[in-house]
Amino acid sequence: MNKKSVSASILIMFLALVFAVIGACFSSFVYIDKKIKFEEIKLVAASGISIFEDEEYTKQTSKLKLSDMELGLKPATGELDEETKIPSTITNEGTSEGYYETIYVKSNVPYKIVINNIKIENKKDAEKASGERENIFVAIKDEPDSTKSFEPEEIVVAEISDNYEIREFTFLFWLSSLSGEELVGSTITFNIEFKTN
């Protein structure tokens, strides 16, 4: 009886190990080509505007360091907030279905925040993937009327004309629930530009 029990335990451990290796190989070699991800989000600032990655305003940055999305972007499943138009599952917390990041801005002048130079790379069909831009969204947390689609070539996300000297911005990015298969395997890049008014 003991021998059978030991044999069964060894078999179960062996099978678990085999399935773990198969799963790791699948995620490394197969799933990686199906991820929808953001890369190379450049921060561009006009003269008189400085962008920082820390609350103490000591470390300047020229790139948005987005939250980790190991499985890539998936269409948001949360209910849309009537006022902000942001799905309930899109937050600046680790459980978010979208990307998020906070930056800190010092400025001597009023400015607007613009997204431009949007590129979608897709090995399967880049043209169809670009047609899905209307289903990619951005918003700035707690900034009224900042929820915008990536459909236009240039998107004015917000205009900062009051209290512009020192500001904190938390960017949220997600895919709408209407997003199709065309974006699967896409790498999305763009600039966030702080332009003077």
Rosetta blueprint (number, residue, H / E / L):
1 M L
2 N H
3 K H
4 K H
5 S H
6 V H
7 S H
8 A H
9 S H
10 I H
11 L H
12 I H
13 M H
14 F H
15 L H
16 A H
17 L H
18 V H
19 F H
20 A H
21 V H
22 I H
23 G H
24 A H
25 C H
26 F H
27 S H
28 S H
29 F H
30 V H
31 Y H
32 I H
33 D H
34 K H
35 K L
36 I L
37 K E
38 F E
39 E E
40 E E
41 I E
42 K E
43 L E
44 V E
45 A E
46 A L
47 S L
48 G L
49 I E
50 S E
51 I E
52 F E
53 E L
54 D L
55 E L
56 E L
57 Y L
58 T L
59 K L
60 Q E
61 T L
62 S L
63 K E
64 L L
65 K L
66 L L
67 S L
68 D L
69 M L
70 E L
71 L L
72 G L
73 L L
74 K L
75 P E
76 A L
77 T L
78 G L
79 E L
80 L E
81 D L
82 E L
83 E L
84 T L
85 K L
86 I L
87 P E
88 S L
89 T L
90 I L
91 T L
92 N L
93 E L
94 G L
95 T L
96 S L
97 E L
98 G L
99 Y E
100 Y E
101 E E
102 T E
103 I E
104 Y E
105 V E
106 K E
107 S E
108 N L
109 V L
110 P L
111 Y E
112 K E
113 I E
114 V E
115 I E
116 N E
117 N E
118 I E
119 K E
120 I E
121 E E
122 N L
123 K L
124 K L
125 D L
126 A H
127 E H
128 K H
129 A H
130 S H
131 G L
132 E L
133 R H
134 E H
135 N H
136 I E
137 F E
138 V E
139 A E
140 I E
141 K L
142 D L
143 E L
144 P L
145 D L
146 S L
147 T L
148 K E
149 S E
150 F L
151 E L
152 P L
153 E L
154 E L
155 I E
156 V E
157 V E
158 A E
159 E E
160 I E
161 S L
162 D L
163 N L
164 Y L
165 E L
166 I E
167 R E
168 E E
169 F E
170 T E
171 F E
172 L E
173 F E
174 W E
175 L E
176 S L
177 S L
178 L L
179 S L
180 G L
181 E H
182 E H
183 L H
184 V L
185 G L
186 S L
187 T E
188 I E
189 T E
190 F E
191 N E
192 I E
193 E E
194 F E
195 K E
196 T E
197 N L
